[in-house]
Amino acid sequence: MKNLLNVAIGIVVLSFCACNNNVNINNDLAEIEKTREQLITSMNNDDVHGIMNALSENHITLSPDEPAYVDEEKLKAYHEARIDLLNFKAKFVTEDIQLSGDWAFEYFTNESVVTPKDGGNSSYSTGKGLWIWHREKNDDWKLSRSIWNSNEPANTVNSADNVEIRFDVRGEGEPALVFVHGWSRHREDWKDQLTHFSKNHKVVSIDLAGFGDSGNNRRDWTMAAFGEDVVAVIKKLHIEKAILIGHSMGTPVIIKAAHQIPDKIVGLVPVDMLHDVGEKKTADQLETMKNDYMAMMVAPDEERVRSWFVSEIDNDIVEEFCHYYANVKKQGWKESIHSTFSWMSDMQEADLKITKAPIICINSDLRIPNAEFVKQYAPAFEYKIIKGIGHMVMWDAPNKFNMLLEDCIKEFSSVN
């Protein structure tokens, strides 16, 4: 009888503990939900103070393609920068949440609409992530870790030789404008153009293989292979009508791309190129030129970088160039600069002759194309000149460059 009484008392105690535990769990979940709603509301209303108030003191944010944001000042600056650039509206759905003592682990899915504040179309995306909550010393639940990613694939596509090509895309409207950087550079060279032209056009900037964030596992660093990079992006985005803009080495690249998809190309805009059509180089000269250019990239200095610009250039831009060249991997650079000079010496005329799209150069006045000579190979060739600038035309004079590119777009439209 005594044993039965002990068992009965034990059952009552366990039941009481279980009920009490359930009450505590429900209270914790309610507190987490309250903080979560504060966080989401603050994110959708551009309320940095509200966002920061929902985070624990030692919070870490791990967002896609970004460094870890750890200390409070960096976290605050991160959210302020986002708010300055973007209108953000998101919906979050809790798929599962597990409590373990002072910690809670929440798996969520989300939908978001992001609109650039400086213009451009909204983008819709879905994603998933993990929020880790922590009970603080005052018993408030705060968000301790925030980790998430997008369901959509990154802006990448594999080229014909299976090299991953990275690109940016903004805006809508035909013809699409596809920007291709020069040798040793990357897609960020066109940031002023993407902002300006995305209001009325789909604009795309590409990192060619071996440059920027694209892969470097290429074997044959030819202009035709780089042209395949451009074609792969155009096909990935289902672009039907495009104007290709190529700076320096980007010129033979866009010409090679245009040969592969002639029906999609409205016009070509070489930037500071085609001023040496007809000039031939010996093998020794090509080798010397290749070695000289590689030497510039291995040991860049401020004086050398400034020589690329005729107009006065900001110190921070010079420092950015020097830092980039001192630290970037240079896989394929030697081969690609040799291919560029070889094309200029031996293939320019033949490739111009079979190019169907009209061509309008935008060049500096350092070297002006011989239009009559070029027209022997490309009868529709024209050029526009910006005076007093250097080879980095779109950096030296972005507003003038954009204005002349607007004119090119109108002229191509009138022909097509």
C-alpha positions as CSV (number, residue, x, y, z in Angstrom):
1,M,0.0,0.0,0.0
2,K,2.9,2.3,0.9
3,N,4.5,1.6,-2.4
4,L,1.3,2.4,-4.3
5,L,1.0,5.7,-2.4
6,N,4.6,6.6,-3.4
7,V,3.9,5.8,-7.0
8,A,0.7,7.9,-7.0
9,I,2.6,10.8,-5.4
10,G,5.3,10.4,-8.0
11,I,2.8,10.6,-10.9
12,V,1.3,13.7,-9.4
13,V,4.7,15.4,-9.1
14,L,5.7,14.4,-12.6
15,S,2.4,15.7,-14.0
16,F,2.9,18.9,-12.2
17,C,6.4,19.3,-13.5
18,A,5.3,18.5,-17.0
19,C,2.5,21.0,-16.8
20,N,4.8,23.6,-15.3
21,N,7.4,22.9,-18.0
22,N,4.9,23.3,-20.8
23,V,3.8,26.6,-19.3
24,N,7.5,27.7,-19.3
25,I,8.0,26.6,-22.9
26,N,4.9,28.4,-24.0
27,N,6.0,31.5,-22.2
28,D,9.4,31.3,-23.9
29,L,7.9,30.8,-27.3
30,A,5.6,33.8,-26.8
31,E,8.5,36.0,-25.8
32,I,10.5,34.9,-28.8
33,E,7.5,35.6,-31.1
34,K,7.2,39.1,-29.6
35,T,10.8,39.9,-30.3
36,R,10.6,38.3,-33.7
37,E,7.6,40.5,-34.7
38,Q,9.5,43.6,-33.4
39,L,12.5,42.6,-35.6
40,I,10.5,42.0,-38.8
41,T,8.4,45.1,-38.3
42,S,11.6,47.2,-37.8
43,M,13.2,45.6,-40.9
44,N,10.2,46.5,-43.1
45,N,10.0,50.0,-41.7
46,D,13.6,51.0,-42.0
47,D,13.9,51.2,-38.2
48,V,17.6,50.6,-37.3
49,H,17.0,51.3,-33.6
50,G,14.2,48.6,-33.5
51,I,16.4,46.1,-35.4
52,M,19.3,46.7,-33.0
53,N,17.0,46.4,-29.9
54,A,16.0,42.9,-31.0
55,L,19.6,41.7,-31.2
56,S,21.7,40.3,-28.4
57,E,24.9,42.0,-27.2
58,N,27.1,39.5,-28.9
59,H,25.0,39.1,-32.1
60,I,26.6,37.8,-35.3
61,T,25.0,38.3,-38.7
62,L,26.1,35.9,-41.5
63,S,24.5,37.1,-44.7
64,P,25.2,35.7,-48.2
65,D,28.4,36.9,-50.0
66,E,29.2,39.2,-47.1
67,P,31.8,39.2,-44.2
68,A,30.6,38.3,-40.7
69,Y,29.1,41.3,-38.9
70,V,30.1,41.0,-35.3
71,D,30.4,44.2,-33.3
72,E,27.5,46.6,-32.7
73,E,28.9,49.5,-34.8
74,K,29.4,47.3,-37.8
75,L,26.0,45.8,-37.5
76,K,24.4,49.2,-37.3
77,A,26.4,50.5,-40.3
78,Y,25.4,47.4,-42.3
79,H,21.7,48.0,-41.7
80,E,22.0,51.8,-42.3
81,A,23.8,51.2,-45.6
82,R,21.0,48.8,-46.7
83,I,18.3,51.3,-45.8
84,D,20.1,54.1,-47.7
85,L,20.2,52.0,-50.9
86,L,17.1,49.8,-50.8
87,N,13.4,49.6,-50.0
88,F,13.0,46.2,-48.3
89,K,9.7,44.3,-47.7
90,A,9.8,40.8,-46.4
91,K,7.6,38.1,-44.9
92,F,9.1,35.4,-42.6
93,V,7.5,32.0,-41.8
94,T,8.6,29.9,-38.9
95,E,8.9,26.3,-40.2
96,D,10.3,24.8,-37.0
97,I,11.6,26.0,-33.6
98,Q,13.4,23.9,-30.9
99,L,14.2,25.1,-27.4
100,S,17.1,23.9,-25.3
101,G,17.6,25.7,-22.0
102,D,18.5,29.3,-22.7
103,W,18.8,28.7,-26.5
104,A,16.2,28.4,-29.2
105,F,16.8,27.3,-32.8
106,E,14.4,28.5,-35.4
107,Y,14.3,27.4,-39.1
108,F,12.4,29.9,-41.2
109,T,11.6,30.6,-44.9
110,N,11.1,34.0,-46.3
111,E,9.8,36.0,-49.3
112,S,11.2,39.5,-50.0
113,V,10.8,42.4,-52.5
114,V,13.8,44.7,-52.9
115,T,13.6,48.0,-54.8
116,P,16.6,50.3,-55.4
117,K,16.0,53.8,-54.0
118,D,17.9,55.4,-56.8
119,G,15.6,53.8,-59.5
120,G,15.3,50.5,-61.2
121,N,12.9,47.6,-61.0
122,S,12.0,45.6,-57.9
123,S,13.3,42.1,-57.5
124,Y,11.4,39.3,-55.8
125,S,13.2,36.4,-54.1
126,T,12.6,33.6,-51.7
127,G,15.0,32.1,-49.2
128,K,15.6,30.2,-46.0
129,G,17.7,30.6,-42.9
130,L,18.4,29.9,-39.2
131,W,17.8,32.3,-36.3
132,I,19.4,31.3,-33.0
133,W,17.8,33.0,-30.0
134,H,19.2,33.4,-26.5
135,R,17.7,34.2,-23.1
136,E,19.6,37.1,-21.7
137,K,20.3,37.8,-18.0
138,N,17.2,39.8,-17.7
139,D,15.2,36.9,-19.1
140,D,14.5,38.7,-22.4
141,W,14.9,36.6,-25.5
142,K,17.2,38.3,-28.1
143,L,18.4,37.2,-31.5
144,S,22.0,35.9,-31.1
145,R,22.8,34.5,-34.6
146,S,21.3,35.3,-38.0
147,I,22.1,33.1,-40.9
148,W,20.3,33.0,-44.2
149,N,20.6,32.4,-48.0
150,S,18.6,32.8,-51.2
151,N,16.8,30.0,-53.0
152,E,17.6,31.6,-56.3
153,P,20.9,30.7,-58.0
154,A,23.6,33.4,-57.9
155,N,24.2,35.5,-61.0
156,T,26.4,32.9,-62.6
157,V,26.5,30.8,-65.7
158,N,28.9,28.2,-67.1
159,S,30.7,29.2,-70.3
160,A,31.2,26.8,-73.2
161,D,34.4,25.4,-71.5
162,N,32.7,25.0,-68.1
163,V,34.2,28.1,-66.5
164,E,31.8,29.8,-64.1
165,I,31.0,33.4,-65.2
166,R,29.7,35.9,-62.7
167,F,27.5,38.9,-63.8
168,D,25.3,41.6,-62.4
169,V,21.9,42.5,-63.9
170,R,19.6,45.4,-63.2
171,G,16.5,47.1,-64.8
172,E,14.3,46.1,-67.7
173,G,13.9,47.4,-71.3
174,E,15.2,46.7,-74.8
175,P,17.7,46.7,-76.1
176,A,19.6,45.3,-73.2
177,L,23.1,46.8,-72.6
178,V,25.8,44.3,-72.0
179,F,29.1,45.8,-70.6
180,V,32.4,44.0,-70.9
181,H,35.5,45.1,-69.0
182,G,39.0,45.3,-70.3
183,W,42.1,43.3,-69.5
184,S,43.0,43.0,-65.8
185,R,39.7,44.7,-64.8
186,H,36.2,43.5,-63.6
187,R,32.5,44.2,-63.8
188,E,32.6,47.0,-61.2
189,D,34.2,49.3,-63.8
190,W,30.7,50.0,-65.1
191,K,29.0,51.0,-61.9
192,D,28.1,54.5,-63.1
193,Q,26.6,53.1,-66.3
194,L,24.5,50.5,-64.5
195,T,23.0,53.2,-62.3
196,H,22.3,55.5,-65.2
197,F,21.0,53.1,-67.8
198,S,19.1,50.7,-65.6
199,K,16.2,53.2,-65.5
200,N,15.2,52.4,-69.1
201,H,17.2,49.3,-70.0
202,K,18.1,45.9,-68.8
203,V,21.8,46.3,-68.0
204,V,24.4,43.6,-67.5
205,S,28.0,43.7,-66.5
206,I,30.2,40.6,-66.8
207,D,33.3,39.3,-65.2
208,L,35.2,37.5,-67.9
209,A,37.0,34.2,-67.1
210,G,40.0,34.9,-64.9
211,F,38.9,38.3,-63.8
212,G,36.7,39.6,-60.9
213,D,34.6,36.8,-59.4
214,S,34.5,34.5,-62.4
215,G,36.4,31.2,-62.5
216,N,39.9,30.9,-63.8
217,N,40.0,27.2,-64.8
218,R,40.3,28.0,-68.5
219,R,42.9,26.4,-70.7
220,D,42.7,28.4,-74.0
221,W,42.6,32.2,-73.2
222,T,41.5,33.3,-76.6
223,M,39.2,36.2,-77.6
224,A,36.8,33.6,-79.0
225,A,36.6,31.9,-75.6
226,F,35.9,35.2,-73.9
227,G,33.2,35.8,-76.5
228,E,31.6,32.6,-75.3
229,D,31.4,34.0,-71.8
230,V,29.3,36.9,-73.1
231,V,27.1,34.6,-75.2
232,A,26.5,32.3,-72.2
233,V,25.2,35.3,-70.1
234,I,23.0,36.6,-72.9
235,K,21.4,33.1,-73.3
236,K,21.0,32.7,-69.6
237,L,19.0,35.9,-69.4
238,H,17.0,35.2,-72.5
239,I,18.1,38.5,-74.1
240,E,16.7,38.9,-77.6
241,K,18.1,42.3,-78.5
242,A,21.4,43.6,-77.1
243,I,24.0,46.3,-77.5
244,L,27.5,45.1,-76.5
245,I,29.8,47.6,-75.0
246,G,33.5,46.5,-74.6
247,H,36.4,48.5,-73.1
248,S,39.9,47.8,-74.4
249,M,40.2,44.0,-74.5
250,G,36.5,43.9,-74.2
251,T,36.3,45.1,-77.9
252,P,37.6,41.9,-79.5
253,V,35.5,40.0,-77.0
254,I,32.2,41.6,-78.0
255,I,33.1,41.3,-81.7
256,K,33.7,37.5,-81.2
257,A,30.4,37.3,-79.3
258,A,28.5,39.1,-82.0
259,H,29.8,36.6,-84.6
260,Q,28.1,33.8,-82.6
261,I,24.7,35.4,-82.1
262,P,24.4,38.0,-84.9
263,D,20.6,38.1,-84.8
264,K,20.6,39.2,-81.2
265,I,23.1,42.1,-81.6
266,V,21.7,45.6,-82.3
267,G,25.1,47.3,-82.2
268,L,28.7,47.3,-80.8
269,V,30.4,50.1,-78.8
270,P,34.1,49.6,-78.5
271,V,35.6,51.9,-75.9
272,D,39.0,53.4,-76.6
273,M,39.8,50.8,-79.3
274,L,40.1,50.3,-83.1
275,H,42.6,53.2,-83.3
276,D,45.3,50.8,-84.5
277,V,43.6,48.9,-87.3
278,G,46.2,47.9,-89.9
279,E,49.2,48.1,-87.5
280,K,51.2,44.9,-87.5
281,K,53.5,43.6,-84.8
282,T,56.3,41.0,-84.9
283,A,56.4,38.0,-82.6
284,D,59.2,39.7,-80.6
285,Q,57.2,42.9,-80.3
286,L,54.2,41.0,-79.0
287,E,56.3,39.2,-76.5
288,T,57.8,42.4,-75.2
289,M,54.4,44.1,-74.9
290,K,53.0,41.1,-73.0
291,N,55.9,41.2,-70.6
292,D,55.7,44.9,-70.1
293,Y,52.0,44.8,-69.2
294,M,52.4,41.9,-66.8
295,A,55.3,43.8,-65.1
296,M,52.9,46.7,-64.5
297,M,50.4,44.4,-62.8
298,V,52.9,42.6,-60.6
299,A,54.3,45.8,-59.1
300,P,51.7,48.6,-59.5
301,D,52.5,52.0,-58.1
302,E,50.7,55.3,-57.9
303,E,52.6,57.1,-60.7
304,R,51.9,54.3,-63.1
305,V,48.2,54.1,-62.2
306,R,47.8,57.9,-62.5
307,S,49.3,57.7,-66.1
308,W,46.2,55.8,-67.2
309,F,44.1,58.9,-66.4
310,V,44.6,62.3,-68.1
311,S,42.3,64.2,-65.8
312,E,43.0,64.5,-62.1
313,I,42.0,61.3,-60.3
314,D,41.1,60.9,-56.6
315,N,43.6,59.4,-54.3
316,D,41.2,56.8,-53.1
317,I,40.7,55.5,-56.7
318,V,44.5,55.3,-57.2
319,E,44.8,53.4,-53.9
320,E,41.9,51.1,-54.9
321,F,43.7,50.2,-58.2
322,C,47.0,49.6,-56.5
323,H,45.5,47.5,-53.8
324,Y,43.5,45.4,-56.3
325,Y,46.5,44.7,-58.6
326,A,48.8,43.9,-55.7
327,N,46.4,41.3,-54.3
328,V,44.4,39.8,-57.1
329,K,45.2,36.4,-58.6
330,K,46.5,36.6,-62.1
331,Q,45.7,33.2,-63.6
332,G,45.4,33.5,-67.4
333,W,46.4,37.2,-67.5
334,K,49.6,36.6,-69.4
335,E,47.9,34.5,-71.9
336,S,44.9,36.8,-72.4
337,I,47.0,40.0,-72.9
338,H,49.1,38.1,-75.5
339,S,45.8,37.0,-77.2
340,T,44.6,40.6,-77.2
341,F,47.7,42.0,-78.8
342,S,47.8,39.1,-81.3
343,W,44.2,39.9,-82.3
344,M,45.0,43.6,-82.7
345,S,47.9,42.8,-84.9
346,D,46.7,39.8,-87.0
347,M,42.9,39.4,-86.7
348,Q,41.3,42.8,-86.4
349,E,40.6,43.4,-90.1
350,A,39.3,39.9,-90.8
351,D,36.9,40.0,-87.8
352,L,35.6,43.5,-88.6
353,K,34.9,42.3,-92.1
354,I,32.5,39.6,-91.0
355,T,30.8,41.6,-88.3
356,K,27.2,42.4,-89.2
357,A,26.3,44.8,-86.4
358,P,27.0,48.5,-86.8
359,I,30.0,49.8,-84.8
360,I,30.4,53.1,-83.0
361,C,33.5,53.7,-80.9
362,I,33.7,56.0,-77.9
363,N,37.3,57.0,-77.5
364,S,39.6,59.4,-75.9
365,D,41.5,61.9,-78.1
366,L,44.9,60.3,-77.3
367,R,44.6,58.1,-80.4
368,I,41.8,58.7,-82.9
369,P,40.7,55.9,-85.3
370,N,41.3,56.3,-89.0
371,A,37.7,56.0,-89.9
372,E,38.2,55.8,-93.7
373,F,40.6,53.0,-93.3
374,V,38.4,51.1,-90.8
375,K,35.4,51.5,-93.1
376,Q,37.2,49.3,-95.7
377,Y,36.4,46.5,-93.3
378,A,33.3,47.8,-91.4
379,P,31.4,50.2,-93.7
380,A,29.0,51.2,-90.9
381,F,31.8,52.3,-88.6
382,E,31.7,55.6,-86.7
383,Y,33.4,57.0,-83.7
384,K,32.8,59.6,-81.0
385,I,35.6,61.4,-79.1
386,I,35.9,62.7,-75.5
387,K,38.7,65.2,-75.3
388,G,41.2,65.5,-72.5
389,I,40.8,62.1,-70.9
390,G,42.8,58.8,-70.8
391,H,42.2,55.2,-71.5
392,M,39.8,54.6,-68.7
393,V,37.1,56.6,-70.5
394,M,34.1,55.7,-68.4
395,W,36.0,56.5,-65.2
396,D,37.6,59.7,-66.4
397,A,34.3,61.2,-67.8
398,P,31.3,59.1,-66.8
399,N,28.7,61.8,-67.5
400,K,30.0,62.5,-71.0
401,F,30.5,58.8,-71.7
402,N,26.9,58.1,-70.7
403,M,25.6,61.0,-72.9
404,L,27.5,59.6,-75.9
405,L,26.3,56.1,-75.2
406,E,22.7,57.4,-75.2
407,D,23.4,58.8,-78.6
408,C,24.8,55.5,-79.8
409,I,21.6,53.7,-78.6
410,K,19.4,56.1,-80.5
411,E,21.5,55.7,-83.7
412,F,21.4,51.9,-83.5
413,S,17.6,52.1,-83.0
414,S,17.2,54.3,-86.1
415,V,19.1,51.7,-88.2
416,N,17.3,48.7,-86.8
